[in-house]
Amino acid sequence: MTEMPHADQVRNHARWRPGWAPGRTSYAWLLPLGDQPGLRELANQYQYALRDLPGFDPVPLEWMHILLQDVGFTDEVPAGSTEALLDAARTRLASVAPPALTFHDGVVLPESLALPAEPQSALSELRSALRAASAEVITESALPGEPEETDQHVSLAHPTADGPAAFAAATLAATIVEPATVRVPSVSLVTLTRDHASSEWETLDRVSFGG
């Protein structure tokens, strides 16, 4: 697996991103991973090791996920678009095999302690398919721009303040764990909220892989 370097500094995760406000929601495609037993065990081992490290909030295991594609705020996406989005995704994913993703070594990122997913190429290909499906429905120009840093990981904990990353990096490195491989059967179209420390969502429907 590719080793990611630890960030030198972390920054407080709890801040509003552009366009977001209390109570506002967006449509998004994501991989829900909270129901994967092997990944839950791996995350739990790391979170136990981090329990006495100040300045980090653990992510509840049920909210573990990888965000694949933002579709747009629910008050801006045309009404009635969700069924068309689901149909377009079903067509795009009909020949795509369920991705097998492996997680192992924890890493310090600027806004999270995380488990990188491998192979990351599988996520990139899935992202491209879902962006193309979404663009069919609401047009490419209406889709949110691709972020500078896309999610290639599952978050274990979020920093609650700005500061050095050295103690978190040392704790992760000292935690001996076995890798976990998951085969994800479907993607979810959700309404996403960022009102709390961790992203939360309501699932509208799931689209199964067909390949």
ChimeraX commands (.cxc) that place a marker at each C-alpha (Angstrom):
marker #1 position 0.00,0.00,0.00 radius 0.5
marker #1 position 1.12,3.54,-0.70 radius 0.5
marker #1 position 2.31,5.31,2.44 radius 0.5
marker #1 position 0.92,8.83,2.88 radius 0.5
marker #1 position 3.07,11.34,4.76 radius 0.5
marker #1 position 1.72,12.81,7.98 radius 0.5
marker #1 position 0.78,16.48,8.01 radius 0.5
marker #1 position 2.96,18.65,10.27 radius 0.5
marker #1 position 0.02,20.71,11.55 radius 0.5
marker #1 position -3.71,20.17,12.03 radius 0.5
marker #1 position -6.52,22.74,11.96 radius 0.5
marker #1 position -9.91,22.87,13.61 radius 0.5
marker #1 position -12.37,20.84,11.53 radius 0.5
marker #1 position -15.48,22.56,12.94 radius 0.5
marker #1 position -15.87,25.50,10.56 radius 0.5
marker #1 position -18.45,26.38,7.95 radius 0.5
marker #1 position -17.53,25.69,4.34 radius 0.5
marker #1 position -18.64,28.09,1.58 radius 0.5
marker #1 position -22.41,28.06,1.15 radius 0.5
marker #1 position -23.10,25.98,4.25 radius 0.5
marker #1 position -25.21,27.25,7.15 radius 0.5
marker #1 position -27.11,25.67,10.05 radius 0.5
marker #1 position -29.93,23.49,8.77 radius 0.5
marker #1 position -28.83,23.59,5.13 radius 0.5
marker #1 position -28.50,20.24,3.34 radius 0.5
marker #1 position -27.02,19.03,0.08 radius 0.5
marker #1 position -27.43,16.03,-2.18 radius 0.5
marker #1 position -24.32,13.88,-2.39 radius 0.5
marker #1 position -23.09,10.47,-3.48 radius 0.5
marker #1 position -21.11,8.57,-0.88 radius 0.5
marker #1 position -19.85,5.15,0.12 radius 0.5
marker #1 position -21.38,4.31,3.51 radius 0.5
marker #1 position -18.89,2.20,5.46 radius 0.5
marker #1 position -20.25,2.15,9.00 radius 0.5
marker #1 position -21.75,-1.31,8.57 radius 0.5
marker #1 position -18.46,-3.01,7.58 radius 0.5
marker #1 position -17.37,-5.20,10.56 radius 0.5
marker #1 position -13.68,-5.43,9.65 radius 0.5
marker #1 position -13.36,-1.68,9.14 radius 0.5
marker #1 position -15.28,-0.98,12.35 radius 0.5
marker #1 position -12.83,-3.18,14.28 radius 0.5
marker #1 position -9.84,-1.43,12.73 radius 0.5
marker #1 position -11.27,2.03,13.43 radius 0.5
marker #1 position -12.16,1.03,16.97 radius 0.5
marker #1 position -8.58,-0.08,17.66 radius 0.5
marker #1 position -7.23,3.29,16.53 radius 0.5
marker #1 position -9.89,5.27,18.39 radius 0.5
marker #1 position -9.10,3.35,21.58 radius 0.5
marker #1 position -5.41,4.22,21.20 radius 0.5
marker #1 position -6.35,7.88,20.68 radius 0.5
marker #1 position -8.71,8.05,23.65 radius 0.5
marker #1 position -6.34,10.05,25.89 radius 0.5
marker #1 position -5.03,12.35,23.16 radius 0.5
marker #1 position -6.51,15.83,23.69 radius 0.5
marker #1 position -7.74,17.97,20.82 radius 0.5
marker #1 position -9.50,15.34,18.72 radius 0.5
marker #1 position -13.14,14.24,18.49 radius 0.5
marker #1 position -13.67,10.62,17.37 radius 0.5
marker #1 position -16.00,10.06,14.44 radius 0.5
marker #1 position -18.93,7.80,15.44 radius 0.5
marker #1 position -18.45,4.50,13.64 radius 0.5
marker #1 position -21.93,4.58,12.11 radius 0.5
marker #1 position -21.02,7.76,10.18 radius 0.5
marker #1 position -17.83,6.40,8.57 radius 0.5
marker #1 position -17.96,7.05,4.84 radius 0.5
marker #1 position -16.14,8.30,1.77 radius 0.5
marker #1 position -17.70,11.28,0.02 radius 0.5
marker #1 position -17.61,10.65,-3.72 radius 0.5
marker #1 position -19.45,13.55,-5.36 radius 0.5
marker #1 position -21.33,16.61,-4.18 radius 0.5
marker #1 position -24.43,17.18,-6.32 radius 0.5
marker #1 position -25.63,20.52,-4.96 radius 0.5
marker #1 position -27.62,22.12,-2.17 radius 0.5
marker #1 position -31.13,20.73,-1.89 radius 0.5
marker #1 position -32.63,24.22,-2.19 radius 0.5
marker #1 position -30.83,24.75,-5.53 radius 0.5
marker #1 position -31.16,21.38,-7.29 radius 0.5
marker #1 position -34.38,21.28,-9.36 radius 0.5
marker #1 position -37.29,19.52,-7.68 radius 0.5
marker #1 position -37.81,15.95,-8.84 radius 0.5
marker #1 position -34.17,15.39,-9.81 radius 0.5
marker #1 position -33.46,12.55,-7.40 radius 0.5
marker #1 position -35.11,9.77,-9.41 radius 0.5
marker #1 position -33.31,10.90,-12.55 radius 0.5
marker #1 position -30.01,10.97,-10.64 radius 0.5
marker #1 position -30.59,7.42,-9.42 radius 0.5
marker #1 position -31.52,6.19,-12.90 radius 0.5
marker #1 position -28.43,7.78,-14.44 radius 0.5
marker #1 position -26.20,6.22,-11.78 radius 0.5
marker #1 position -27.76,2.78,-12.28 radius 0.5
marker #1 position -26.93,2.97,-15.96 radius 0.5
marker #1 position -23.34,4.07,-15.30 radius 0.5
marker #1 position -22.68,1.46,-12.60 radius 0.5
marker #1 position -24.42,-1.48,-14.31 radius 0.5
marker #1 position -21.09,-2.76,-15.64 radius 0.5
marker #1 position -18.92,-1.71,-12.67 radius 0.5
marker #1 position -17.78,-4.41,-10.24 radius 0.5
marker #1 position -18.11,-3.76,-6.50 radius 0.5
marker #1 position -14.81,-2.15,-5.46 radius 0.5
marker #1 position -12.62,-3.93,-2.92 radius 0.5
marker #1 position -10.93,-1.32,-0.71 radius 0.5
marker #1 position -8.17,-1.99,1.83 radius 0.5
marker #1 position -7.49,0.15,4.91 radius 0.5
marker #1 position -4.49,-0.17,7.21 radius 0.5
marker #1 position -2.11,2.51,8.46 radius 0.5
marker #1 position -3.62,5.63,10.01 radius 0.5
marker #1 position -2.36,9.01,8.82 radius 0.5
marker #1 position -2.60,12.60,10.06 radius 0.5
marker #1 position -4.24,14.88,7.51 radius 0.5
marker #1 position -4.72,18.63,8.03 radius 0.5
marker #1 position -8.34,18.19,9.15 radius 0.5
marker #1 position -8.59,14.54,10.21 radius 0.5
marker #1 position -6.89,11.46,11.51 radius 0.5
marker #1 position -7.71,9.05,8.71 radius 0.5
marker #1 position -7.48,5.62,7.15 radius 0.5
marker #1 position -6.50,5.96,3.47 radius 0.5
marker #1 position -8.28,3.65,1.03 radius 0.5
marker #1 position -6.39,1.56,-1.50 radius 0.5
marker #1 position -6.46,1.38,-4.43 radius 0.5
marker #1 position -7.26,5.06,-4.75 radius 0.5
marker #1 position -7.68,4.59,-8.50 radius 0.5
marker #1 position -10.92,2.70,-7.78 radius 0.5
marker #1 position -12.31,5.77,-6.02 radius 0.5
marker #1 position -11.20,8.07,-8.84 radius 0.5
marker #1 position -12.96,5.92,-11.44 radius 0.5
marker #1 position -16.12,5.73,-9.34 radius 0.5
marker #1 position -16.05,9.48,-8.81 radius 0.5
marker #1 position -15.81,10.09,-12.55 radius 0.5
marker #1 position -18.77,7.79,-13.24 radius 0.5
marker #1 position -20.97,9.49,-10.64 radius 0.5
marker #1 position -19.99,12.98,-11.74 radius 0.5
marker #1 position -20.88,12.09,-15.32 radius 0.5
marker #1 position -24.22,10.61,-14.19 radius 0.5
marker #1 position -25.02,13.72,-12.15 radius 0.5
marker #1 position -24.07,16.03,-15.02 radius 0.5
marker #1 position -26.57,14.22,-17.26 radius 0.5
marker #1 position -29.34,15.36,-14.93 radius 0.5
marker #1 position -28.38,18.82,-13.68 radius 0.5
marker #1 position -25.64,19.73,-16.24 radius 0.5
marker #1 position -21.90,19.97,-15.66 radius 0.5
marker #1 position -22.01,23.73,-15.07 radius 0.5
marker #1 position -24.50,23.32,-12.20 radius 0.5
marker #1 position -22.40,20.72,-10.38 radius 0.5
marker #1 position -20.16,21.92,-7.54 radius 0.5
marker #1 position -16.55,22.31,-8.62 radius 0.5
marker #1 position -14.20,19.46,-7.83 radius 0.5
marker #1 position -12.47,20.15,-4.49 radius 0.5
marker #1 position -8.70,20.59,-4.32 radius 0.5
marker #1 position -8.50,17.61,-1.96 radius 0.5
marker #1 position -11.01,14.83,-2.57 radius 0.5
marker #1 position -11.85,12.24,0.06 radius 0.5
marker #1 position -9.58,9.23,-0.39 radius 0.5
marker #1 position -9.96,8.10,3.19 radius 0.5
marker #1 position -12.22,7.30,6.13 radius 0.5
marker #1 position -11.95,9.79,8.98 radius 0.5
marker #1 position -11.23,8.42,12.47 radius 0.5
marker #1 position -11.21,11.71,14.38 radius 0.5
marker #1 position -11.34,15.45,13.71 radius 0.5
marker #1 position -9.10,18.10,15.27 radius 0.5
marker #1 position -10.88,20.52,17.59 radius 0.5
marker #1 position -8.08,23.13,17.48 radius 0.5
marker #1 position -5.11,24.22,15.41 radius 0.5
marker #1 position -1.79,22.77,16.48 radius 0.5
marker #1 position 1.12,20.40,15.86 radius 0.5
marker #1 position 0.46,16.90,14.58 radius 0.5
marker #1 position 3.45,15.13,16.14 radius 0.5
marker #1 position 1.68,13.48,19.10 radius 0.5
marker #1 position -1.17,12.22,16.93 radius 0.5
marker #1 position 1.30,10.85,14.36 radius 0.5
marker #1 position 3.26,9.07,17.08 radius 0.5
marker #1 position 0.09,7.52,18.53 radius 0.5
marker #1 position -1.04,6.23,15.14 radius 0.5
marker #1 position 2.42,4.83,14.36 radius 0.5
marker #1 position 2.58,3.00,17.69 radius 0.5
marker #1 position -0.78,1.27,17.18 radius 0.5
marker #1 position -0.27,-2.21,15.73 radius 0.5
marker #1 position -3.23,-3.30,13.59 radius 0.5
marker #1 position -4.06,-5.71,10.81 radius 0.5
marker #1 position -5.39,-4.37,7.48 radius 0.5
marker #1 position -9.10,-4.56,6.71 radius 0.5
marker #1 position -10.47,-5.15,3.21 radius 0.5
marker #1 position -14.10,-4.38,2.43 radius 0.5
marker #1 position -16.14,-5.01,-0.70 radius 0.5
marker #1 position -18.71,-2.27,-0.97 radius 0.5
marker #1 position -21.96,-3.44,-2.62 radius 0.5
marker #1 position -23.49,-0.06,-3.44 radius 0.5
marker #1 position -23.27,3.72,-3.38 radius 0.5
marker #1 position -25.83,5.95,-1.66 radius 0.5
marker #1 position -27.56,9.12,-2.77 radius 0.5
marker #1 position -28.08,11.09,0.44 radius 0.5
marker #1 position -29.14,14.41,1.86 radius 0.5
marker #1 position -26.05,15.53,3.76 radius 0.5
marker #1 position -25.85,17.89,6.72 radius 0.5
marker #1 position -22.81,19.41,8.42 radius 0.5
marker #1 position -24.55,20.80,11.51 radius 0.5
marker #1 position -22.49,18.61,13.86 radius 0.5
marker #1 position -18.82,17.72,14.25 radius 0.5
marker #1 position -19.15,14.82,11.80 radius 0.5
marker #1 position -21.11,14.78,8.56 radius 0.5
marker #1 position -24.49,13.08,8.91 radius 0.5
marker #1 position -27.01,12.08,6.28 radius 0.5
marker #1 position -30.35,10.59,5.37 radius 0.5
marker #1 position -30.20,7.94,2.67 radius 0.5
marker #1 position -32.58,8.51,-0.25 radius 0.5
marker #1 position -31.67,5.28,-2.05 radius 0.5
marker #1 position -28.78,2.99,-2.85 radius 0.5
marker #1 position -27.45,2.03,-6.29 radius 0.5
marker #1 position -25.89,-1.41,-6.49 radius 0.5
marker #1 position -22.85,-2.26,-8.57 radius 0.5
marker #1 position -23.58,-4.64,-11.41 radius 0.5
marker #1 position -20.26,-5.76,-12.87 radius 0.5
marker link #1:1,2 radius 0.2
marker link #1:2,3 radius 0.2
marker link #1:3,4 radius 0.2
marker link #1:4,5 radius 0.2
marker link #1:5,6 radius 0.2
marker link #1:6,7 radius 0.2
marker link #1:7,8 radius 0.2
marker link #1:8,9 radius 0.2
marker link #1:9,10 radius 0.2
marker link #1:10,11 radius 0.2
marker link #1:11,12 radius 0.2
marker link #1:12,13 radius 0.2
marker link #1:13,14 radius 0.2
marker link #1:14,15 radius 0.2
marker link #1:15,16 radius 0.2
marker link #1:16,17 radius 0.2
marker link #1:17,18 radius 0.2
marker link #1:18,19 radius 0.2
marker link #1:19,20 radius 0.2
marker link #1:20,21 radius 0.2
marker link #1:21,22 radius 0.2
marker link #1:22,23 radius 0.2
marker link #1:23,24 radius 0.2
marker link #1:24,25 radius 0.2
marker link #1:25,26 radius 0.2
marker link #1:26,27 radius 0.2
marker link #1:27,28 radius 0.2
marker link #1:28,29 radius 0.2
marker link #1:29,30 radius 0.2
marker link #1:30,31 radius 0.2
marker link #1:31,32 radius 0.2
marker link #1:32,33 radius 0.2
marker link #1:33,34 radius 0.2
marker link #1:34,35 radius 0.2
marker link #1:35,36 radius 0.2
marker link #1:36,37 radius 0.2
marker link #1:37,38 radius 0.2
marker link #1:38,39 radius 0.2
marker link #1:39,40 radius 0.2
marker link #1:40,41 radius 0.2
marker link #1:41,42 radius 0.2
marker link #1:42,43 radius 0.2
marker link #1:43,44 radius 0.2
marker link #1:44,45 radius 0.2
marker link #1:45,46 radius 0.2
marker link #1:46,47 radius 0.2
marker link #1:47,48 radius 0.2
marker link #1:48,49 radius 0.2
marker link #1:49,50 radius 0.2
marker link #1:50,51 radius 0.2
marker link #1:51,52 radius 0.2
marker link #1:52,53 radius 0.2
marker link #1:53,54 radius 0.2
marker link #1:54,55 radius 0.2
marker link #1:55,56 radius 0.2
marker link #1:56,57 radius 0.2
marker link #1:57,58 radius 0.2
marker link #1:58,59 radius 0.2
marker link #1:59,60 radius 0.2
marker link #1:60,61 radius 0.2
marker link #1:61,62 radius 0.2
marker link #1:62,63 radius 0.2
marker link #1:63,64 radius 0.2
marker link #1:64,65 radius 0.2
marker link #1:65,66 radius 0.2
marker link #1:66,67 radius 0.2
marker link #1:67,68 radius 0.2
marker link #1:68,69 radius 0.2
marker link #1:69,70 radius 0.2
marker link #1:70,71 radius 0.2
marker link #1:71,72 radius 0.2
marker link #1:72,73 radius 0.2
marker link #1:73,74 radius 0.2
marker link #1:74,75 radius 0.2
marker link #1:75,76 radius 0.2
marker link #1:76,77 radius 0.2
marker link #1:77,78 radius 0.2
marker link #1:78,79 radius 0.2
marker link #1:79,80 radius 0.2
marker link #1:80,81 radius 0.2
marker link #1:81,82 radius 0.2
marker link #1:82,83 radius 0.2
marker link #1:83,84 radius 0.2
marker link #1:84,85 radius 0.2
marker link #1:85,86 radius 0.2
marker link #1:86,87 radius 0.2
marker link #1:87,88 radius 0.2
marker link #1:88,89 radius 0.2
marker link #1:89,90 radius 0.2
marker link #1:90,91 radius 0.2
marker link #1:91,92 radius 0.2
marker link #1:92,93 radius 0.2
marker link #1:93,94 radius 0.2
marker link #1:94,95 radius 0.2
marker link #1:95,96 radius 0.2
marker link #1:96,97 radius 0.2
marker link #1:97,98 radius 0.2
marker link #1:98,99 radius 0.2
marker link #1:99,100 radius 0.2
marker link #1:100,101 radius 0.2
marker link #1:101,102 radius 0.2
marker link #1:102,103 radius 0.2
marker link #1:103,104 radius 0.2
marker link #1:104,105 radius 0.2
marker link #1:105,106 radius 0.2
marker link #1:106,107 radius 0.2
marker link #1:107,108 radius 0.2
marker link #1:108,109 radius 0.2
marker link #1:109,110 radius 0.2
marker link #1:110,111 radius 0.2
marker link #1:111,112 radius 0.2
marker link #1:112,113 radius 0.2
marker link #1:113,114 radius 0.2
marker link #1:114,115 radius 0.2
marker link #1:115,116 radius 0.2
marker link #1:116,117 radius 0.2
marker link #1:117,118 radius 0.2
marker link #1:118,119 radius 0.2
marker link #1:119,120 radius 0.2
marker link #1:120,121 radius 0.2
marker link #1:121,122 radius 0.2
marker link #1:122,123 radius 0.2
marker link #1:123,124 radius 0.2
marker link #1:124,125 radius 0.2
marker link #1:125,126 radius 0.2
marker link #1:126,127 radius 0.2
marker link #1:127,128 radius 0.2
marker link #1:128,129 radius 0.2
marker link #1:129,130 radius 0.2
marker link #1:130,131 radius 0.2
marker link #1:131,132 radius 0.2
marker link #1:132,133 radius 0.2
marker link #1:133,134 radius 0.2
marker link #1:134,135 radius 0.2
marker link #1:135,136 radius 0.2
marker link #1:136,137 radius 0.2
marker link #1:137,138 radius 0.2
marker link #1:138,139 radius 0.2
marker link #1:139,140 radius 0.2
marker link #1:140,141 radius 0.2
marker link #1:141,142 radius 0.2
marker link #1:142,143 radius 0.2
marker link #1:143,144 radius 0.2
marker link #1:144,145 radius 0.2
marker link #1:145,146 radius 0.2
marker link #1:146,147 radius 0.2
marker link #1:147,148 radius 0.2
marker link #1:148,149 radius 0.2
marker link #1:149,150 radius 0.2
marker link #1:150,151 radius 0.2
marker link #1:151,152 radius 0.2
marker link #1:152,153 radius 0.2
marker link #1:153,154 radius 0.2
marker link #1:154,155 radius 0.2
marker link #1:155,156 radius 0.2
marker link #1:156,157 radius 0.2
marker link #1:157,158 radius 0.2
marker link #1:158,159 radius 0.2
marker link #1:159,160 radius 0.2
marker link #1:160,161 radius 0.2
marker link #1:161,162 radius 0.2
marker link #1:162,163 radius 0.2
marker link #1:163,164 radius 0.2
marker link #1:164,165 radius 0.2
marker link #1:165,166 radius 0.2
marker link #1:166,167 radius 0.2
marker link #1:167,168 radius 0.2
marker link #1:168,169 radius 0.2
marker link #1:169,170 radius 0.2
marker link #1:170,171 radius 0.2
marker link #1:171,172 radius 0.2
marker link #1:172,173 radius 0.2
marker link #1:173,174 radius 0.2
marker link #1:174,175 radius 0.2
marker link #1:175,176 radius 0.2
marker link #1:176,177 radius 0.2
marker link #1:177,178 radius 0.2
marker link #1:178,179 radius 0.2
marker link #1:179,180 radius 0.2
marker link #1:180,181 radius 0.2
marker link #1:181,182 radius 0.2
marker link #1:182,183 radius 0.2
marker link #1:183,184 radius 0.2
marker link #1:184,185 radius 0.2
marker link #1:185,186 radius 0.2
marker link #1:186,187 radius 0.2
marker link #1:187,188 radius 0.2
marker link #1:188,189 radius 0.2
marker link #1:189,190 radius 0.2
marker link #1:190,191 radius 0.2
marker link #1:191,192 radius 0.2
marker link #1:192,193 radius 0.2
marker link #1:193,194 radius 0.2
marker link #1:194,195 radius 0.2
marker link #1:195,196 radius 0.2
marker link #1:196,197 radius 0.2
marker link #1:197,198 radius 0.2
marker link #1:198,199 radius 0.2
marker link #1:199,200 radius 0.2
marker link #1:200,201 radius 0.2
marker link #1:201,202 radius 0.2
marker link #1:202,203 radius 0.2
marker link #1:203,204 radius 0.2
marker link #1:204,205 radius 0.2
marker link #1:205,206 radius 0.2
marker link #1:206,207 radius 0.2
marker link #1:207,208 radius 0.2
marker link #1:208,209 radius 0.2
marker link #1:209,210 radius 0.2
marker link #1:210,211 radius 0.2
view
